[in-house]
Amino acid sequence: MRKEKSPGLKILWLWTFGTAAILVGNMMRTRIRDMETLMNAEQQQQHNAATSDSLPQVVVDTLPTPSDTLIPEDKD
C-alpha cells in the first residue's frame, strides 16, 4: 500500500472539511440569530407589559346590537 496519498484525495478531504465547516458555521449563526430574536421578543413583551400596567385599560364592546343584525327591506 502506498504511504503517499494522491493530490486529488487530499483536495477531496480538504473540500469535504471546508464544506462541513461552512455548514456548521451557518447553522450556528442561524441558531444564535433565532435565540437573539426570541430574547428580543421576550424583552419587548416585558417592556409592553410594564408600560401597559401604567396606562389605563379600555374595553370596547364589538358585538353588534340586535338592530344591526336585521336586513333592511327594499321599499319599492
Beta strands, then each sheet from edge to edge (+ up, - down):
end
